[in-house]
């Protein structure tokens, strides 16, 4: 049996969203790491998209809930010291000499 996440051709997607949502994705990766999973932002996003309900009404409800989130809805995510740190996305900076 071939596995979807390993066998299919890859696509690069550029996403533009609020900074708090980006920080939330990092928190979700850290939470998965705390559960013993080795994952990435891309794999976690793929898993969330694959698990999403495709019923129009359910997607509409999800969008409406997201659009009504107050600005401070994800503020508590910033101080999650209970989760392990993981390498941030992007290139690493060279150590200064």
Z-matrix of the N, CA and C atoms (Angstrom, degrees):
N
C 1 1.443
C 2 1.531 1 108.90
N 3 1.307 2 116.77 1 126.22
C 4 1.460 3 121.31 2 176.66
C 5 1.523 4 109.34 3 -83.77
N 6 1.309 5 116.38 4 142.17
C 7 1.450 6 121.33 5 -178.46
C 8 1.527 7 110.12 6 -99.89
N 9 1.299 8 116.00 7 132.59
C 10 1.458 9 122.81 8 -177.96
C 11 1.521 10 112.32 9 -52.92
N 12 1.317 11 115.84 10 -47.39
C 13 1.463 12 119.24 11 -173.57
C 14 1.532 13 113.73 12 -71.05
N 15 1.301 14 117.56 13 -11.41
C 16 1.465 15 119.75 14 -179.60
C 17 1.523 16 114.12 15 -110.24
N 18 1.324 17 117.21 16 -28.23
C 19 1.455 18 120.02 17 -168.11
C 20 1.534 19 115.62 18 -98.42
N 21 1.294 20 117.78 19 -27.34
C 22 1.456 21 118.23 20 -173.60
C 23 1.517 22 112.66 21 -80.94
N 24 1.323 23 114.54 22 153.25
C 25 1.455 24 121.27 23 177.71
C 26 1.524 25 109.96 24 -60.17
N 27 1.313 26 117.03 25 145.14
C 28 1.461 27 122.94 26 -177.26
C 29 1.522 28 111.60 27 -90.63
N 30 1.335 29 114.67 28 148.58
C 31 1.459 30 122.61 29 174.65
C 32 1.518 31 107.38 30 -126.73
N 33 1.313 32 115.67 31 144.84
C 34 1.454 33 121.00 32 175.17
C 35 1.515 34 107.93 33 -100.86
N 36 1.326 35 115.55 34 130.55
C 37 1.450 36 121.19 35 -179.30
C 38 1.517 37 108.97 36 -122.29
N 39 1.303 38 115.67 37 131.23
C 40 1.459 39 120.78 38 176.30
C 41 1.521 40 108.40 39 -97.63
N 42 1.316 41 116.00 40 124.77
C 43 1.461 42 121.18 41 -177.48
C 44 1.518 43 108.43 42 -119.26
N 45 1.310 44 115.55 43 134.68
C 46 1.460 45 120.95 44 175.17
C 47 1.522 46 107.29 45 -117.12
N 48 1.340 47 116.47 46 120.74
C 49 1.461 48 120.48 47 -177.52
C 50 1.520 49 109.39 48 -152.01
N 51 1.348 50 116.85 49 170.87
C 52 1.468 51 119.70 50 -179.45
C 53 1.527 52 112.22 51 -61.42
N 54 1.330 53 115.36 52 149.32
C 55 1.466 54 120.86 53 -179.85
C 56 1.521 55 111.96 54 -57.61
N 57 1.340 56 117.76 55 -36.62
C 58 1.467 57 119.95 56 179.91
C 59 1.529 58 111.30 57 -63.20
N 60 1.312 59 117.68 58 -33.73
C 61 1.464 60 120.83 59 177.60
C 62 1.524 61 109.56 60 -68.91
N 63 1.327 62 117.01 61 -39.35
C 64 1.455 63 120.91 62 177.88
C 65 1.519 64 110.53 63 -63.91
N 66 1.334 65 116.98 64 -42.72
C 67 1.468 66 120.18 65 176.41
C 68 1.526 67 110.54 66 -63.63
N 69 1.329 68 116.62 67 -37.16
C 70 1.472 69 120.47 68 178.63
C 71 1.523 70 110.46 69 -62.16
N 72 1.332 71 117.30 70 -40.68
C 73 1.466 72 120.33 71 177.34
C 74 1.521 73 110.05 72 -60.55
N 75 1.321 74 117.33 73 -41.49
C 76 1.463 75 120.09 74 177.39
C 77 1.519 76 111.09 75 -62.14
N 78 1.339 77 117.28 76 -39.66
C 79 1.467 78 121.41 77 177.95
C 80 1.527 79 109.74 78 -63.26
N 81 1.333 80 117.25 79 -41.54
C 82 1.462 81 120.56 80 179.39
C 83 1.528 82 111.34 81 -63.55
N 84 1.329 83 116.99 82 -38.52
C 85 1.470 84 120.29 83 176.49
C 86 1.529 85 109.53 84 -64.41
N 87 1.315 86 116.79 85 -41.85
C 88 1.467 87 120.34 86 178.01
C 89 1.520 88 110.96 87 -63.82
N 90 1.336 89 117.74 88 -38.87
C 91 1.466 90 121.23 89 178.96
C 92 1.525 91 110.60 90 -65.60
N 93 1.319 92 116.99 91 -40.97
C 94 1.466 93 120.35 92 176.99
C 95 1.528 94 110.02 93 -63.79
N 96 1.325 95 116.58 94 -38.84
C 97 1.465 96 121.25 95 177.49
C 98 1.525 97 110.23 96 -63.51
N 99 1.334 98 117.09 97 -40.08
C 100 1.462 99 121.17 98 178.11
C 101 1.527 100 111.32 99 -62.85
N 102 1.336 101 116.57 100 -27.01
C 103 1.467 102 121.21 101 177.92
C 104 1.523 103 112.19 102 -85.85
N 105 1.335 104 116.49 103 4.56
C 106 1.457 105 120.44 104 177.15
C 107 1.517 106 114.57 105 93.12
N 108 1.316 107 117.25 106 8.81
C 109 1.467 108 120.63 107 179.98
C 110 1.518 109 110.78 108 -92.75
N 111 1.317 110 115.79 109 139.32
C 112 1.463 111 121.60 110 170.50
C 113 1.516 112 105.55 111 -100.45
N 114 1.316 113 117.22 112 113.88
C 115 1.449 114 120.43 113 -174.99
C 116 1.521 115 110.31 114 -145.65
N 117 1.299 116 115.23 115 -179.91
C 118 1.459 117 122.02 116 178.71
C 119 1.522 118 108.42 117 -133.23
N 120 1.310 119 115.40 118 168.58
C 121 1.462 120 120.29 119 175.63
C 122 1.528 121 109.78 120 -58.46
N 123 1.319 122 117.00 121 -44.14
C 124 1.467 123 120.92 122 -177.93
C 125 1.523 124 111.34 123 -63.11
N 126 1.335 125 117.21 124 -44.65
C 127 1.463 126 119.34 125 -179.19
C 128 1.523 127 110.83 126 -66.16
N 129 1.328 128 116.74 127 -40.45
C 130 1.459 129 119.57 128 179.68
C 131 1.532 130 111.05 129 -64.61
N 132 1.328 131 117.30 130 -43.09
C 133 1.466 132 119.82 131 176.02
C 134 1.522 133 111.10 132 -60.78
N 135 1.320 134 117.35 133 -42.07
C 136 1.466 135 120.95 134 178.44
C 137 1.525 136 110.56 135 -60.79
N 138 1.338 137 117.09 136 -42.08
C 139 1.468 138 120.74 137 179.41
C 140 1.530 139 110.88 138 -64.11
N 141 1.320 140 116.96 139 -41.23
C 142 1.468 141 120.46 140 178.98
C 143 1.520 142 111.47 141 -65.43
N 144 1.318 143 117.32 142 -41.63
C 145 1.470 144 120.57 143 178.53
C 146 1.521 145 110.08 144 -66.15
N 147 1.321 146 117.14 145 -42.41
C 148 1.465 147 120.56 146 -179.82
C 149 1.528 148 111.51 147 -64.06
N 150 1.328 149 117.38 148 -31.43
C 151 1.458 150 121.38 149 -177.94
C 152 1.532 151 113.29 150 -86.07
N 153 1.312 152 117.37 151 -11.57
C 154 1.467 153 120.48 152 -176.23
C 155 1.522 154 111.57 153 -66.20
N 156 1.309 155 114.66 154 141.88
C 157 1.461 156 122.22 155 177.12
C 158 1.527 157 108.87 156 -68.67
N 159 1.321 158 117.60 157 136.04
C 160 1.464 159 120.74 158 -179.47
C 161 1.520 160 113.00 159 -98.30
N 162 1.323 161 116.86 160 7.90
C 163 1.460 162 120.01 161 176.89
C 164 1.532 163 108.52 162 -73.52
N 165 1.333 164 117.93 163 126.89
C 166 1.468 165 120.97 164 -177.32
C 167 1.528 166 113.55 165 -51.80
N 168 1.312 167 117.56 166 -42.71
C 169 1.468 168 120.47 167 -177.94
C 170 1.524 169 111.35 168 -65.35
N 171 1.326 170 116.64 169 -39.18
C 172 1.458 171 120.62 170 179.67
C 173 1.533 172 111.27 171 -67.72
N 174 1.322 173 115.98 172 -39.76
C 175 1.470 174 119.35 173 176.90
C 176 1.522 175 110.65 174 -65.81
N 177 1.317 176 117.22 175 -39.36
C 178 1.461 177 120.94 176 178.25
C 179 1.525 178 110.50 177 -61.94
N 180 1.344 179 117.21 178 -43.03
C 181 1.461 180 120.56 179 177.81
C 182 1.530 181 111.15 180 -61.77
N 183 1.315 182 115.91 181 -42.84
C 184 1.460 183 120.89 182 178.70
C 185 1.529 184 110.80 183 -60.25
N 186 1.316 185 116.39 184 -46.03
C 187 1.468 186 120.67 185 178.51
C 188 1.521 187 111.35 186 -62.65
N 189 1.312 188 116.85 187 -42.98
C 190 1.468 189 119.73 188 -179.17
C 191 1.524 190 111.12 189 -63.48
N 192 1.351 191 116.88 190 -41.21
C 193 1.468 192 119.98 191 177.15
C 194 1.524 193 111.03 192 -62.53
N 195 1.327 194 117.00 193 -43.50
C 196 1.468 195 120.99 194 179.29
C 197 1.527 196 110.49 195 -62.36
N 198 1.296 197 116.84 196 -45.50
C 199 1.472 198 121.22 197 -177.12
C 200 1.529 199 112.72 198 -66.49
N 201 1.318 200 117.49 199 -20.76
C 202 1.471 201 121.01 200 179.62
C 203 1.531 202 112.83 201 -97.55
N 204 1.310 203 118.04 202 2.68
C 205 1.470 204 119.74 203 179.23
C 206 1.527 205 109.97 204 -63.37
N 207 1.324 206 117.13 205 129.77
C 208 1.468 207 118.92 206 175.51
C 209 1.532 208 110.03 207 -67.95
N 210 1.305 209 115.28 208 158.45
C 211 1.468 210 121.66 209 -176.71
C 212 1.521 211 112.65 210 -56.54
N 213 1.311 212 117.58 211 -30.10
C 214 1.467 213 121.80 212 -177.02
C 215 1.531 214 113.06 213 -97.14
N 216 1.307 215 117.97 214 11.26
C 217 1.477 216 121.63 215 -174.24
C 218 1.521 217 113.62 216 -58.34
N 219 1.301 218 117.75 217 -32.47
C 220 1.462 219 120.63 218 -175.80
C 221 1.531 220 112.31 219 -109.73
N 222 1.315 221 116.90 220 14.01
C 223 1.469 222 121.13 221 -175.77
C 224 1.520 223 112.50 222 -60.33
N 225 1.323 224 118.20 223 -34.59
C 226 1.466 225 120.90 224 -178.90
C 227 1.520 226 112.75 225 -65.52
N 228 1.317 227 117.93 226 -20.81
C 229 1.459 228 121.42 227 -179.36
C 230 1.519 229 112.80 228 -63.11
N 231 1.324 230 116.88 229 -28.02
C 232 1.459 231 120.46 230 -173.44
C 233 1.520 232 113.52 231 -65.65
N 234 1.318 233 117.90 232 -24.18
C 235 1.467 234 120.10 233 -175.02
C 236 1.521 235 112.42 234 -112.95
N 237 1.302 236 118.32 235 41.14
C 238 1.471 237 121.97 236 -179.14
C 239 1.520 238 110.25 237 -85.70
N 240 1.309 239 116.19 238 77.90
C 241 1.462 240 121.00 239 179.43
C 242 1.517 241 112.22 240 -76.14
N 243 1.339 242 116.85 241 -9.58
C 244 1.464 243 120.92 242 -179.99
C 245 1.528 244 112.17 243 -79.88
N 246 1.310 245 117.25 244 -7.92
C 247 1.464 246 121.52 245 -178.67
C 248 1.522 247 110.31 246 -106.54
N 249 1.331 248 117.34 247 146.44
C 250 1.470 249 119.63 248 -179.91
C 251 1.522 250 111.44 249 -68.46
N 252 1.308 251 115.48 250 150.89
C 253 1.460 252 120.46 251 174.63
C 254 1.528 253 108.29 252 -79.12
N 255 1.314 254 116.45 253 143.91
C 256 1.458 255 121.76 254 175.41
C 257 1.516 256 107.99 255 -127.29
N 258 1.298 257 115.20 256 159.60
C 259 1.461 258 120.47 257 179.92
C 260 1.517 259 109.75 258 -60.82
N 261 1.321 260 115.90 259 130.26
C 262 1.457 261 121.25 260 177.95
C 263 1.521 262 110.03 261 -68.67
N 264 1.344 263 116.89 262 151.89
C 265 1.461 264 119.29 263 178.06
C 266 1.521 265 110.89 264 -67.75
N 267 1.297 266 115.94 265 157.79
C 268 1.462 267 121.33 266 177.18
C 269 1.511 268 112.06 267 99.91
N 270 1.308 269 115.77 268 173.52
C 271 1.474 270 120.25 269 -177.21
C 272 1.533 271 110.91 270 -69.41
N 273 1.310 272 114.00 271 148.40
C 274 1.465 273 119.30 272 176.47
C 275 1.518 274 109.07 273 -81.56
N 276 1.322 275 115.39 274 146.70
C 277 1.460 276 120.19 275 177.39
C 278 1.519 277 108.81 276 -84.78
N 279 1.300 278 115.58 277 143.04
C 280 1.459 279 120.10 278 178.14
C 281 1.524 280 109.00 279 -69.82
N 282 1.313 281 116.07 280 141.41
C 283 1.463 282 120.67 281 178.31
C 284 1.514 283 109.72 282 -67.58
N 285 1.325 284 116.19 283 138.21
C 286 1.455 285 119.13 284 179.75
C 287 1.520 286 109.99 285 -75.76
N 288 1.309 287 115.32 286 144.32
C 289 1.464 288 120.54 287 -176.67
C 290 1.490 289 113.07 288 -86.89
